[in-house]
Amino acid sequence: MRCVIARFPFDLVKSEVVAKMKGVKPEPVNGEYVIIGRHHYPVKQVGEVITRQDRRDFSAGEVTRALTRLGFTCRPAPGTEPAAPERSAVETAAAQLGGAPEQG
């Protein structure tokens, strides 16, 4: 698959990405990560290995889009799951009392 990372074109193949990451020790995950085999790699680490560019030259989003299109599972940073929509005070009280608020 052809993609552009840091203004440079790359022809990436899923099996080649897996082969390049084989034997690479995953760094601690602090931001977005990708699951390759049984390992969780930071997206920037994978981008650096597959492009041979400095990680400051590309964004995590560029690599995440490319890896997702190749069929890898990419996840957001731990602890940054989307928050549930806020409820009003009446809805919160009704939920605590076990009933639904009356519509008036």
Secondary structure, DSSP 8 states (H G I E B T S, - for coil): -EEEETTEEEE--HHHHHHHHTT-------S-EEEETTEEEEHHHHHHHHH-S-GGGS-HHHHHHHHHHHT-EEE--TT---------HHHHHHHHHTS-----
